Amino acid sequence: MSAPPAARSTSEPSTAPASAAGAPSSTPPAQVAPSTGPAHRPAPDWRLRFAALSLIWGFSFLLIKVGTGGYAPFQVTFGRLLSGTAVLAVVMAVKRERLPRSARTWGHLAVAAFFLNALPFSLFAYAELSIPSTLAGICNATSPLWGMALSLVALSEDRPTRRRVAGLGLGFLGVLTVLGVWQGFSGLDFNGTAMALLASLSYPVGWIYVRRTLAGSGASTLALTGSQLFLGTAQLALVTPLFTAVPDGFPLLPTLAVVALGALGTGVAVLLQYGLVNEVGPTTAQMVTYFIPVIATAAGVAVLGEQLSWNTPVGALVVLAGAALTQSRPRAASAADRTAPTAVPPR
């Protein structure tokens, strides 16, 4: 769900991101030279996968809303992580991926799983008990803004530019527009909105932690991501029984929504994103970020019948414009991004 902000120019491996929602061998090249053999894929192929990824992550917020109609939020998150882990476990078994062996790596992955999976997934599920899925999708689009603000403090290599600072200010102006600040937040559920925004903040916290701790771990990104999802599932397996009762039954539609949310939105989507990063580079692959809130809004209105006031789509466009500015880089840096290895967090 929700893609991460555009990748920074870095050679560090990452389980993050999707976040990003999300999204590599210890870190393989971000772009693979085209093959001249029969296995060469036609040019439109990556566009189809890009569209599929946008749809999967865009519909994730609708699936959360449907899932919480039959299960408690922690149960939705647990089912989501369990399904996503199962998909990656199968792929890892087929590829014969080796799990990380270092206890230190597993410790860092546990922290990453909390900030990139367990916490944001749970917060979005709780948020959608009281806010529309459309608003949750738009709140998720603020992740690049939070990431830019945090990176200026936590990552010395990320220097502010006038354009990026302007993007940050513009983005948060868009957030205030979505929230209808001139109306005193009238009709807005403060707790639900705050949880959705906190969930979007959790992703860049996790990305920064991963960049600082998991560089050079030696394991492939697929193995790191699968291990991270497993640890997130374990965390929810411990927490869920403490706060929820065993469900009386398994209603069909919410159950299918939770399974699809995990298998597609957290499992298959991660594999699609990795493939896109390898084929077209992180800069193009991360553009999925800007389609997610549009699809989430359209799905919420068309399928769930959610209502929109004028400030919601207008504010969302301002948020996306600000996020795009915060991710803009000089041409030299952009060229480096196209060849720098990267990964994104599972969403």
C-alpha positions, 0 to 999 in steps of 0.5 A: 500500500502506498509507495515510498518517496522517490529513492535517494541516491544511495548504494545501501540495501534496504528492506524498505517502502513499501514503504510503499509502500512500498519497494535487489541481491544484496543490492543489485543494480537498479536497472538491468541492461536489456537482453538481446535474446528471446527472453527480452520483454516488449517495452509496454510490459513494464507499463502494464505492471506499473498500472497493476501496482498502482491499482493494487495499492490504490485499492488497498484502502478500500480493502481495509475498510471492507476488512474492518467491517468483519474483523477488529483492526488488529485482526485485519493487520495480522491476516494481511501480514500473514497472507503477504508473508506466505506469498514471499515465503513461496517465492523465497523457497522457489528461488532458494533464498537464504535467510539472514544469519546475523542476530544483529540483522534480525534485531534491526529487521524487527524494528523495521517490521514495527515501523514499516508494517505492524504500526502503520498497517494497524493505524490505518486499520483503526483509522478507517473505523471512523474516516473514509477510505478516501481520506486514508489514501490521501493521508498516506500520500503525505509520506514523502513530505514527512520523509523529506522533513525527517531526512533533513534532520536525520540524514546529513547527505540530504541537503535542503534546496529551495525547491524541496523546502517549497514543496514541503510547505506546499504539501502541508498546505494541501494537508490543511486544505484536505482537513478543511482548517478554515472550518475548524475541522468541522465534521472531521474525526480528529482521532481517525485522521491523526492515526492515518497521518501518524501511519504515513509518518511511520514509513519514513521513520522506518526507511531512515532506520533501515538506511542507517542500520541494514546497509551491507548486511549481505542478504538479498533484499527479497530475503530481508523483506520476507524476514521483515514481514515474518517478524511483523506477523509475529509481532501481531500474533503476540499483540492481537490476542491481547486486544481482540477476542476470537471472531465468532465466524469468518464472513466471506467478503471481509475475509476475502478482502483481508487475504487480498490485502495481504497476498496482493497489496503486501506480497505480489505488490512488493515483487512487482515493485522490485521488478519495476525498479530493476527494469526502469529504475527507481525514479520511474518506479516511484511515480506510482506514489502519485497514482495511489491517492487518485485510485483510492479516492475513485474506489472509495467513491465508486464502490463504497459510495463515500462522499467528497467535498471540494476541498478533498480532491483539491487538497490532494492535488496540492499534496501530490504537487508538494510531494513531487517537489520534495522528491525533485533532484538536480539532473546529476543526482537524478542520473545517479538515482537511475543507476543506484541500487534501491529497494522499497518497503512492503506495503 
